[in-house]
């Protein structure tokens, strides 16, 4: 399933679009991932010494939206109602599971 290991440089145009609109991009992941180039309003959090499980959850919960692959932290934003856009995702059932889990979770907390 090599399609899950997307090239981070394929996201440069998306990063530029977000930052030009005034947004900030936090690139999640782990230190084994390819580092991104230094860019205005981009924090390559995967290589940041402050990286922690707690901060992973905080960033996912407080994001405006999540753009990424179906591997990694894509479930975190979902539990906090953050919109998700997945790339390199061959299984469309994953999107349905997001809706179903959000519905069940929201019904449970209300």
Buried (B, 14 or more C-beta within 10 A) or exposed (E): EEEEEBEBEEBBEEBBEBBEEEEEBBBBBEEEBEEBEEBEBBBBBBBEEEBEEEBBBEBBEEBEEBBBBBBBBBBBBBBBEBEBEBEBBEEEEBEEEBEEEBEEBEEEEE
